[in-house]
């Protein structure tokens, strides 16, 4: 087992949502925004204070950022998600690990985060990335050890970094498709609102 190291969550909330008409971070599920859900999940999973990366309509979203989170504005958000990852990474202390968490995954739970974090703590020498998988499909959140942080400067996407060397990646089988169930349109939001409400009612039993 590896020594327990601090893990800094980077919540990616900078991308545009033209089909939705408003930022992903502000979509509501069960009376809470997607951003509030993400921040709370990270805090309940006992991670470090989340780093929230904003871009599109950043002023609007910034006013809703929950307490306990740090905000970074990505001036280059139009150039893609990798610029947001790099912007968030700059706030991660040297020698610390970081976790990537897209804000448009409202069905994620603290339990899923804890499962991925536990797998990260159990990784072997040479294993530096932990990713959840459900029925053969990769998802988020993904955790990166400090030794790979500089490699983000030499890839086009974070997925490329994950797929670069399978030997160093730990895949964690999870029971839920929440790791990749995102939304882009108002219809998607309504569908996930129903799923979120159903999951909340099950958790309350």
C-alpha positions as CSV (number, residue, x, y, z in Angstrom):
1,X,0.0,0.0,0.0
2,X,1.2,3.5,-0.8
3,X,1.6,6.2,1.7
4,X,-1.5,8.3,1.9
5,X,-1.0,11.6,0.0
6,X,-3.2,14.6,-0.3
7,X,-5.5,14.6,-3.4
8,X,-6.6,17.9,-4.8
9,X,-9.9,17.7,-6.8
10,X,-10.0,19.9,-10.0
11,X,-13.6,20.5,-10.9
12,X,-13.8,21.3,-14.6
13,X,-16.6,23.9,-15.2
14,X,-15.2,26.1,-17.9
15,X,-16.6,24.7,-21.1
16,X,-19.5,26.2,-23.1
17,X,-23.0,24.8,-23.2
18,X,-24.6,26.2,-26.4
19,X,-27.3,23.6,-26.5
20,X,-28.2,24.0,-22.9
21,X,-28.2,27.8,-23.0
22,X,-26.5,28.2,-19.6
23,X,-23.4,26.8,-17.9
24,X,-23.4,23.1,-16.9
25,X,-22.4,24.2,-13.4
26,X,-25.8,25.9,-12.9
27,X,-28.0,23.0,-13.9
28,X,-30.1,21.9,-10.9
29,X,-30.7,18.5,-9.5
30,X,-32.7,18.0,-6.4
31,X,-32.6,21.7,-5.6
32,X,-28.8,21.9,-5.9
33,X,-26.6,23.0,-8.8
34,X,-24.3,20.5,-10.5
35,X,-21.4,22.5,-9.1
36,X,-22.7,22.4,-5.5
37,X,-23.1,18.6,-5.9
38,X,-19.5,18.2,-7.1
39,X,-18.0,20.3,-4.4
40,X,-20.0,18.5,-1.7
41,X,-19.0,15.1,-3.1
42,X,-15.4,16.0,-2.9
43,X,-15.7,17.3,0.7
44,X,-17.6,14.3,1.8
45,X,-15.0,12.0,0.3
46,X,-12.4,13.8,2.5
47,X,-10.4,15.3,-0.3
48,X,-8.6,18.6,-0.2
49,X,-10.5,21.8,-0.9
50,X,-11.8,21.6,-4.5
51,X,-10.3,23.8,-7.2
52,X,-13.1,25.0,-9.5
53,X,-12.0,26.0,-13.0
54,X,-14.3,28.5,-14.7
55,X,-14.3,29.9,-18.2
56,X,-17.5,30.4,-20.2
57,X,-19.8,32.8,-18.3
58,X,-17.3,32.8,-15.4
59,X,-18.8,35.8,-13.6
60,X,-22.2,34.2,-13.5
61,X,-20.9,30.9,-12.2
62,X,-18.5,32.4,-9.7
63,X,-21.3,34.0,-7.7
64,X,-22.6,30.5,-7.0
65,X,-19.4,28.7,-6.0
66,X,-20.0,27.1,-2.6
67,X,-17.8,27.8,0.4
68,X,-14.8,25.6,0.8
69,X,-13.8,25.7,-2.9
70,X,-11.1,27.7,-4.6
71,X,-11.8,29.4,-8.0
72,X,-9.5,29.6,-11.0
73,X,-10.5,31.4,-14.2
74,X,-9.2,29.8,-17.4
75,X,-8.7,32.6,-19.9
76,X,-8.0,30.1,-22.7
77,X,-11.2,27.9,-22.2
78,X,-12.1,28.2,-25.9
79,X,-9.0,26.1,-26.7
80,X,-10.5,23.0,-24.9
81,X,-10.6,21.1,-21.7
82,X,-6.9,20.5,-21.5
83,X,-6.3,24.2,-20.9
84,X,-8.7,24.0,-17.9
85,X,-6.9,21.0,-16.5
86,X,-3.6,22.9,-16.8
87,X,-5.0,26.0,-15.2
88,X,-6.3,23.9,-12.3
89,X,-3.0,22.0,-12.0
90,X,-1.1,25.2,-11.4
91,X,-3.0,25.5,-8.1
92,X,-2.0,22.0,-7.0
93,X,1.1,22.0,-4.8
94,X,4.2,20.3,-6.2
95,X,4.3,16.7,-5.0
96,X,0.5,16.4,-4.6
97,X,-1.9,14.2,-6.5
98,X,-4.9,15.6,-8.3
99,X,-8.3,14.3,-9.3
100,X,-10.2,15.4,-12.5
101,X,-14.0,15.9,-12.0
102,X,-16.1,17.3,-14.9
103,X,-19.0,19.2,-13.4
104,X,-21.6,17.7,-15.8
105,X,-21.7,14.3,-14.0
106,X,-24.4,15.0,-11.4
107,X,-25.0,11.3,-10.6
108,X,-21.6,10.8,-9.1
109,X,-21.6,10.1,-5.4
110,X,-19.1,10.3,-2.5
111,X,-19.1,6.5,-2.4
112,X,-17.8,6.4,-6.0
113,X,-15.1,8.9,-5.2
114,X,-14.1,7.0,-2.1
115,X,-13.8,3.8,-4.1
116,X,-11.4,5.4,-6.6
117,X,-9.4,7.1,-3.8
118,X,-9.1,3.8,-2.0
119,X,-7.8,2.1,-5.2
120,X,-5.3,4.9,-5.6
121,X,-4.0,4.4,-2.1
122,X,-3.5,0.6,-2.9
123,X,-1.7,1.1,-6.2
124,X,1.6,-0.6,-6.8
125,X,5.0,0.9,-7.7
126,X,4.8,2.1,-11.3
127,X,1.1,2.7,-11.2
128,X,0.4,6.4,-11.4
129,X,-3.2,6.8,-12.7
130,X,-6.5,5.4,-11.4
131,X,-9.6,5.5,-13.5
132,X,-13.1,4.1,-12.9
133,X,-14.7,1.9,-15.5
134,X,-18.2,0.6,-15.9
135,X,-18.9,-2.3,-18.3
136,X,-15.8,-1.6,-20.2
137,X,-16.2,2.1,-20.5
138,X,-13.9,4.6,-18.8
139,X,-15.2,7.5,-16.9
140,X,-14.4,10.1,-14.2
141,X,-13.1,11.0,-11.7
142,X,-9.5,10.1,-12.7
143,X,-6.7,10.5,-10.2
144,X,-3.1,11.3,-11.3
145,X,0.0,10.9,-9.2
146,X,2.5,13.7,-9.0
147,X,5.0,12.0,-11.3
148,X,2.7,12.4,-14.4
149,X,1.7,16.0,-13.9
150,X,4.3,17.4,-16.3
151,X,3.2,15.0,-19.0
152,X,0.0,17.1,-19.4
153,X,2.1,19.7,-21.2
154,X,2.8,17.2,-24.0
155,X,-0.5,15.6,-24.8
156,X,-3.6,16.8,-26.6
157,X,-6.2,15.3,-24.2
158,X,-6.2,13.8,-20.7
159,X,-7.5,10.6,-22.2
160,X,-4.4,10.4,-24.3
161,X,-2.4,10.5,-21.1
162,X,-4.5,7.7,-19.6
163,X,-4.2,5.5,-22.7
164,X,-0.5,6.2,-23.3
165,X,0.8,3.3,-21.0
166,X,-1.9,0.8,-19.8
167,X,0.7,-0.7,-17.4
168,X,0.6,2.3,-15.1
169,X,-3.2,2.6,-15.0
170,X,-5.4,1.0,-12.4
171,X,-8.9,0.4,-13.6
172,X,-11.6,0.4,-10.8
173,X,-14.8,-1.4,-11.7
174,X,-17.7,0.5,-10.4
175,X,-21.4,-0.5,-10.4
176,X,-22.8,2.7,-11.8
177,X,-22.8,4.4,-15.2
178,X,-22.7,7.7,-13.2
179,X,-19.0,8.0,-14.1
180,X,-19.9,8.9,-17.7
181,X,-23.6,10.0,-17.6
182,X,-23.4,13.6,-18.5
183,X,-25.7,16.2,-20.1
184,X,-25.7,18.6,-23.0
185,X,-29.3,19.6,-23.7
186,X,-32.4,20.6,-21.6
187,X,-33.8,17.1,-22.4
188,X,-30.7,15.5,-20.9
189,X,-31.1,17.6,-17.8
190,X,-34.7,16.6,-17.3
191,X,-33.8,12.9,-17.8
192,X,-31.0,13.1,-15.2
193,X,-33.2,15.1,-12.8
194,X,-35.5,12.1,-12.8
195,X,-32.6,9.7,-12.2
196,X,-31.2,11.9,-9.5
197,X,-34.5,12.1,-7.7
198,X,-34.9,8.3,-7.9
199,X,-31.4,7.8,-6.5
200,X,-32.1,10.3,-3.7
201,X,-35.3,8.5,-2.7
202,X,-33.4,5.1,-2.7
203,X,-30.7,6.6,-0.5
204,X,-33.3,8.0,1.9
205,X,-34.8,4.5,2.6
